[in-house]
Amino acid sequence: MDAVNVVFEYFTCSLLRIFMSEMDYSKFTLQELYDIYRTIDNDAEPEKARTLFKEIEKKEKEKAGPFEGKLATRGLRLIAFLVDLGIVWIISTFAFRFLYGSFFTIDFRRIFSADGQYLEFLFFILVGFTILVYFLVNGYYLYKYGQTVGKKIIGIKITDKEGNVPPLSKTYLVRYFIPAVVSSFPIFGIFLWIVDAIFIFGKDKKCLHDHIADTKVVFVGDEIYF
């Protein structure tokens, strides 16, 4: 009797394998494909495992949206930059004026008298303060999602070559902090801004800071608001 059961089970399993191998996996949901994939022995049925894996990848791309992973347009990157610039500028201006006015007194007569050293002092204080505000406003989103507030609103994000969120050392330190510090120097800073902007007109749509940090800016699924 045991022998009959063994033969029956073998015959049933064989039929099931044949049925599964000829199954149209495109009709299954992503969750159903995950469940089937977990029951497969990759060593015993490598061809079936590969077929299922390809179908899962296809379903995941469809779920992600038609724009997921594609390079963001230059126009959208510019809009995101202007949004970030506006937010940081407004916060920095009011916060700096409040804090600086609380502890120091701005001598406007020295400003209008073109006191070079005084103006330079105020300029570098404001630059440093703005860099700090930029980090406080965008640090969490850069760390968690590879996005600034502007990029979050527009629906684009920073990724590495593999499509993953880069570490904060790249998204903030290399892409923003160092260029901002270098750009604060007269003449050279203006030259750097121009060169950085020119690079985005290349085929890969990358600014100079993207090349240095080895990052790219891509769409986030269907989140396109402009």
C-alpha positions, 0 to 999 in steps of 0.5 A: 500500500505504501508503494502505491502511495509513493507512486501516486505522490510521484505521479501527482507531483510530476503532473503539478510540475508540468502544469506549473512550468506551462503556467502563464505567470503574467496573469498572477499578482506580484504577491502571488508570484512571491508566494510561488517563488518561495516554494521553488527549489532553485537548484532542482528547477533553475529554469522555472526559477529564472522565469518567475524571477523575470516576471517578478522584476517585470511586475515590480517595474510596472508597480513602480510607475512608467517614470521610475528610475529615468533621469530627471529633466533639466527643467525639473531639476532647475525648479527643484533647485529654485524651490530649495533656494527660496525656502533656505533663503527665506529661513536664513534671512529671517533667522540670521537677522533675528539671531544676529540682531539679538547678539550683535548690532549691524552697523549699516553705516559701515555697510553703505560706506563700502567697508570691505572687511566688514562686508566680507565678515558679514558675507562669510557669516551668512554663507556659513549660516545658510549652509547650516540652515540647508542641512537642518531643512533637508538633512533628514530627507537627504538621508532617508530618501535622497531628496531635498524639500524641493526634490520631494515636491517635484518628485525626483531624487538623488541615487547612486549608480545602482539606484540606491539612496547614497550616504549623507556624506555624498548627498550633502557633503560632496554635492552641497557643502563643499561646492557651497564653501568653494563657491563663496570665494569671489570670482572662482566661485562664480566660475565654478557655478557656471562650469557646474551648470554647463555640465548638465547639458551633457547626455547624462544630464549630470552637473559637475557635482553629480560626477564628483559624487558619482550620483544621478537625479531620477524620477520617483515613480509617478510623482510628477507635479510639473 
